[in-house]
């Protein structure tokens, strides 16, 4: 591990010189690439330097322990530094785990009602509200891209984009089947119903990451549908894009301009194509162990929301929280922190084996 860290520190020092070189600065593409690599290594290198400093101070304290006058003070210093080293080693191991390149990206989230009819559609609306409130707490921006509302205020499906710092890193473990157990408002006998909603969290990609041949896209325009009233569109501003090679279809109808809807639909299409490519790459790396936290498979039941018991249980990490109201009001950090910690532990375990 330490040989690897020495090599990384050397590379970091090389990059520090390179990014101030006028020749490289004149080539903005290469300069930005070098700046990003430098930034990605910075935290690890600073931690490694901290580790080396503590180790050196421990060794110096050990030498001073032979001096009778300094022995007591030196011993305190020695044992204090010795205690710090294992913690710093753990932090270095964690920082050496390859970072998910998508962690800093914005996301497109798709929520779809599954089994349970109107009750599932209502819970899809509850989850959308939950993620919107979480985004608000994080000072992220939420933009609805497409929605298919039901008469009672639920959603058969809703797609929305969340933009902000580190959105994907916090929400990527939300992909999967969310199960709800509760007595529906429409149920007169008070029986508990079980319904499901699927959530997909996809990282938003730039044009350069996924190139789409315009000839592969069929575009259709139609009038936006909605609950009615003044917001009904009189013109065909809603856009449907069909990617002919894959059969993927995306729709966007929340903007009043056809151009804006097409732009958002293209973002959705690129994101879906990126997801397919990423899945192919992941599957081709046979030696890479799949994390116990979950692969983000939409068919995997990840969480149960039990209203009668006021309990949310995440089945991947076996964690239950008994504060369902707070959770559904966007207090997700405790669960998300534990999911991230479990994923890190699994990756560290994989590196050790």
Secondary structure, 3 states (H helix, E strand, C coil): CHHHHHHHHHHHHHHHHHCCCHHHHHCHHHHHHHHHHHHHHHHHHHHHHHHHHHHHHHHHHHHHCCCCCCHHHHHHHHHHHHHHHHHHHHHHHHHHCCCCCCCCCCEEEEEEECCCHHHHHHHHHHHHHHHHHHHHHCCCEEEEEEEEECCCCCEEEEEEEEECCCHHHHHHHHCEEEEEEEECCCCCCCCEEEEEEEEEEEECCCCCCCCCCHHHEEEEEECCCCCCHHHCCCCCCEEEEEECCCCEEEEECCCCCHHHHHHHHHHHHHHHHHHHHHHHHHHHCCCCCCCCCCCCCCCCEEEEEECCCCEEEECCCCEEECCHHHHHCCCCHHHHHHHHHHHHHHHHHHHHC
